[in-house]
Amino acid sequence: MDIKEIKENARERMKGFCNMCRECDGVWCAGKVPGMGGTGTGESFKRAHNKLKDIKVIMRTIHNVKDPILKTTLWGKELSFPAVVAPITGTVFNMGGYVNDNEYSDDVVLGALDANTIAMIGDTGDPKCFEHGINAIKKANGNGIAIIKPRENDEIIKRIKIAEEAGAIAVGIDSDGAGLVTMKLFGQPVGPKSVEDLKILVQSTKLPFIVKGILSVDEALLCAEAGVDTIIVSNHGGRVLNETLAPCEVLEDIVKAIGDKINVLVDGSVREGVDILKYLALGAKAVLIGRPIIWGSIGGRQEGVKVVLETFKNQLYQSMILTGSNDVNNVSPKTIIK
């Protein structure tokens, strides 16, 4: 399959849920939560897209960079390029139901493995979704990461233990799910976490612990204080709170504050390989890819996910050559103009 065929398939199969717009900017799908859009007027989704677009790369072609290094290492695993599949669930009420959560989990975890990278599985009000993700991680011999909603600590720890038994390489929470509409629909209690809560969770496992959903320096510092291994700078795809800052607006300051202490990853409107390069230039160690992976699963199943990831990888490779960037682990801030 090729990326064009995958997108055409996804467009037909996601009617009413995703318009597969020429530019995935959050305009058509504004307010569609559940669904594929941003909450409220969709400003958080739209801002994440627009602010990343405002960052431009500087083309350089007089240099010796002919075969840039794309590989990086996270959580003891070598990745073919610095991109991880974001944790997503709710195929019926978010994506239209062409694939179910069991099929989607297999597609993303095994498709990521095919592309020599890692997928995160998600959690939602339906306990079967987390179960499907765990089963996919087992099929991938543990090559996956479990991200759990910010439930009560004992409920989170219960799920951490399940992920450990499945052989997962890391676990964590998406703290920005504290007020998620879809959780409320299922009557599942979620909420914010204190530093003490985080310390308990970090100490409950020997696995690297991740907190996804950080948008400020002060909360990044609190995560470092709690012993968190990795944070993900994210506004949850603009799906939980309207009028937030874009991840790319706060990433650089967060990296300066704690980037020498813990891993800093980021997500938000990654739509092609050059977007990865922009985030690397801002200091991120890797990015998460969300909506395009959904298109890959629905448009081409496991193979579609692999094709999407390899397309991003190839685009990143080309972008690095044309900006004189030799190594994804050391991209110069001078690669971009804000």
C-alpha positions in Angstrom: 0.0 0.0 0.0 1.0 3.6 -0.4 0.1 6.6 1.7 -2.3 8.0 -0.9 -4.4 4.8 -1.0 -4.4 4.6 2.8 -5.7 8.2 3.1 -8.4 7.6 0.4 -9.6 4.5 2.3 -9.7 6.3 5.6 -11.6 9.2 4.1 -14.3 6.8 2.9 -14.4 4.9 6.1 -14.5 7.8 8.6 -17.3 9.9 7.0 -18.9 12.1 9.7 -16.0 11.6 12.0 -13.0 12.9 10.1 -13.1 14.8 6.9 -9.5 14.1 6.0 -9.0 17.7 5.3 -6.2 18.8 3.0 -4.8 20.5 6.0 -5.6 18.9 9.4 -6.0 22.1 11.3 -9.0 21.4 13.6 -11.5 23.7 11.8 -13.9 21.2 10.2 -14.0 19.0 13.4 -14.1 21.8 16.0 -16.3 20.7 18.9 -16.5 17.1 17.9 -15.6 15.4 21.2 -16.3 12.5 21.3 -15.0 12.4 17.7 -11.8 13.6 16.2 -11.9 17.3 16.9 -10.9 19.8 19.6 -13.1 20.7 22.6 -15.4 23.7 22.5 -14.6 26.0 19.6 -11.5 23.9 18.9 -9.1 26.7 19.6 -6.5 24.5 21.4 -6.4 22.1 18.5 -6.2 25.0 16.0 -3.5 26.9 18.0 -1.3 23.8 18.2 -1.5 23.4 14.4 -1.1 27.1 13.6 1.8 27.8 16.0 3.7 24.8 14.7 3.1 26.0 11.2 4.5 29.4 12.1 7.8 27.8 12.9 9.9 27.6 9.7 13.0 25.6 8.9 16.1 27.1 7.3 17.2 25.3 4.2 21.0 24.6 4.0 22.6 22.7 1.2 26.3 23.5 1.6 27.5 20.9 4.1 28.6 17.3 4.4 25.4 15.8 5.8 24.6 13.0 3.3 23.3 10.2 5.5 21.9 11.7 8.8 21.5 9.5 11.9 17.8 8.8 12.6 18.1 6.3 15.4 17.6 7.2 19.0 17.2 5.3 22.3 14.3 5.6 24.8 13.6 3.4 27.8 16.4 1.1 26.8 15.0 0.5 23.3 16.6 1.6 20.1 14.0 3.3 17.8 14.5 3.6 14.1 13.6 7.3 14.4 12.4 9.6 17.2 8.7 9.0 16.9 6.3 7.0 19.1 2.6 6.2 18.5 0.3 8.2 20.8 -2.1 6.4 23.2 -5.6 6.5 21.6 -8.8 4.6 22.4 -12.5 4.7 21.6 -12.7 3.7 18.0 -16.5 3.6 17.9 -17.3 6.9 19.5 -14.2 8.8 18.3 -13.4 7.3 14.9 -16.6 5.8 13.5 -16.1 2.2 14.3 -14.6 0.8 11.0 -12.1 -1.0 13.2 -12.8 -2.0 16.8 -10.5 -1.3 19.8 -9.1 -4.8 19.7 -8.2 -4.4 16.0 -6.9 -0.9 16.4 -4.6 -1.9 19.4 -3.1 -4.7 17.3 -2.7 -2.4 14.3 -0.8 0.3 16.2 1.3 -1.9 18.5 2.4 -4.4 15.8 2.5 -1.8 13.0 4.9 0.3 15.2 7.0 -2.8 15.8 7.2 -3.4 12.1 8.5 0.1 11.7 11.0 -0.5 14.5 9.5 1.9 16.9 7.0 1.7 19.9 3.3 2.4 20.4 1.6 3.5 23.5 -1.8 2.0 24.4 -4.5 4.1 26.0 -7.2 3.8 28.6 -10.8 4.9 28.7 -14.1 4.3 30.6 -14.6 1.0 28.9 -12.2 -1.4 30.6 -12.1 -3.6 27.5 -10.1 -1.0 25.7 -7.2 -1.2 28.1 -7.4 -5.0 28.0 -7.2 -5.0 24.2 -4.1 -2.8 24.4 -2.5 -5.0 27.0 -3.1 -8.1 24.8 -1.5 -6.3 21.8 1.6 -5.6 24.0 1.7 -9.3 24.8 1.6 -10.2 21.1 4.5 -7.7 20.5 6.6 -9.5 23.3 6.3 -6.5 25.6 7.2 -3.8 23.0 4.6 -1.3 24.1 3.8 1.3 26.7 0.7 1.5 28.8 -0.7 5.0 29.5 -3.4 5.1 32.1 -6.1 7.7 32.9 -5.6 9.7 36.1 -7.9 7.6 38.2 -7.5 7.0 41.9 -4.0 5.8 42.7 -5.0 2.3 43.7 -6.8 1.9 40.3 -3.8 3.2 38.4 -1.4 0.8 40.3 -3.7 -2.1 39.6 -3.3 -1.3 35.9 0.4 -0.8 36.2 0.7 -4.3 37.6 -1.2 -5.7 34.6 1.1 -3.8 32.3 4.2 -5.2 34.1 2.8 -8.7 33.7 2.4 -8.1 30.0 6.1 -7.1 29.8 5.5 -3.4 28.9 8.7 -1.4 28.7 7.2 1.7 30.5 4.0 2.9 32.1 2.5 6.2 32.9 -0.6 8.5 33.1 -2.0 11.1 30.8 -2.6 13.7 33.5 -4.4 16.0 31.1 -7.2 13.5 31.0 -8.3 14.8 34.5 -11.5 16.3 33.0 -12.0 14.2 29.9 -15.5 14.2 28.6 -15.4 10.6 27.5 -14.4 9.4 31.0 -17.4 11.3 32.4 -19.7 9.6 30.0 -18.7 6.3 31.4 -19.0 7.4 35.0 -15.2 6.9 35.7 -13.7 9.2 38.3 -10.6 11.0 37.1 -8.8 14.0 38.5 -5.6 16.0 39.1 -2.6 14.5 40.8 -0.5 15.9 43.6 3.3 15.6 43.8 2.8 13.0 46.6 0.4 11.1 44.3 3.0 11.0 41.6 5.7 9.9 44.0 3.6 7.0 45.1 3.0 6.0 41.5 6.7 6.3 40.5 7.6 4.2 43.5 5.0 1.5 42.8 6.9 0.2 39.8 10.5 -0.5 38.6 9.4 0.5 35.0 10.1 4.0 33.7 7.2 6.3 34.7 5.7 8.8 32.2 3.5 11.8 32.7 1.7 13.0 29.6 0.0 16.4 29.5 2.5 18.9 30.8 2.2 22.5 29.5 4.2 24.6 32.0 7.7 24.8 33.4 6.4 24.7 37.0 4.6 21.4 36.5 7.6 20.0 34.6 9.7 20.8 37.7 7.1 19.0 39.9 7.4 15.9 37.7 11.2 16.0 38.1 10.8 16.4 41.9 8.5 13.3 41.9 11.1 11.2 40.2 9.2 10.9 36.8 11.4 9.4 34.1 9.7 11.1 31.1 7.2 13.9 30.5 5.2 14.5 27.3 4.5 18.2 26.6 0.9 18.0 25.3 -2.5 19.6 25.4 -4.2 16.2 24.7 -4.8 17.1 21.1 -6.8 20.1 22.2 -9.5 17.7 23.4 -9.8 18.5 27.1 -9.5 22.3 27.6 -10.1 25.2 25.2 -7.8 28.2 24.8 -4.6 26.4 26.0 -1.1 27.3 24.7 0.3 25.1 21.9 2.9 22.5 23.0 5.5 24.2 20.7 5.1 27.5 22.6 6.2 26.0 25.9 8.5 23.2 24.9 11.8 25.1 24.7 11.4 26.6 28.2 10.5 23.2 29.6 13.6 21.6 28.0 15.8 24.4 29.4 14.4 23.8 32.9 14.5 20.0 33.1 15.9 18.5 29.9 19.1 17.5 31.6 17.2 15.6 34.3 14.4 13.7 32.5 13.3 12.8 29.0 11.1 15.5 27.4 8.8 14.3 24.6 6.1 16.3 22.8 3.0 15.9 20.7 0.7 18.1 18.8 -0.2 18.4 15.1 2.7 16.3 13.8 1.5 15.8 10.2 4.8 15.2 8.3 8.4 14.5 8.9 9.5 18.2 9.0 7.2 18.7 12.0 9.4 16.2 13.9 12.5 18.2 12.9 10.9 21.4 14.3 10.2 19.7 17.6 13.7 18.3 17.8 15.1 21.7 17.2 13.0 23.0 20.1 14.7 20.4 22.3 12.4 17.4 22.4 14.0 13.9 22.5 11.1 12.4 20.4 7.5 13.1 19.3 4.2 11.3 19.6 2.1 10.9 16.4 -1.7 10.6 16.9 -4.3 11.4 14.2 -2.2 10.2 11.2 -1.9 6.8 12.9 -5.6 6.5 13.1 -5.8 7.1 9.4 -3.2 4.4 8.9 -5.1 1.8 10.9 -8.5 2.6 9.4 -7.1 3.1 5.9 -4.7 0.1 5.8 -4.7 -1.7 9.2 -1.4 -2.9 10.5 0.4 -2.3 7.2 -1.2 1.1 7.0 0.3 2.1 10.4 3.7 0.9 9.2 3.4 2.9 6.0 2.5 6.1 7.8 5.4 5.7 10.2 7.9 5.0 7.4 6.5 7.9 5.4 7.2 10.2 8.3 10.7 8.7 8.8 11.6 9.2 5.1 10.3 12.8 5.2 12.4 13.4 8.3 15.5 12.0 6.6 15.0 14.3 3.7 14.3 17.3 5.9 17.6 16.7 7.8 19.6 16.5 4.6 18.1 19.8 3.4 18.8 21.6 6.7 22.2 20.2 7.3 21.1 18.3 10.4 23.3 15.3 11.0 21.8 13.6 14.1 18.3 13.5 15.5 19.9 13.4 19.0 21.6 16.8 18.5 19.5 19.1 16.2 20.6 22.7 16.4 18.0 25.4 17.5 19.4 27.3 14.5 17.6 24.9 12.2 14.4 26.8 12.8 13.0 30.4 12.9 10.1 31.1 15.2 
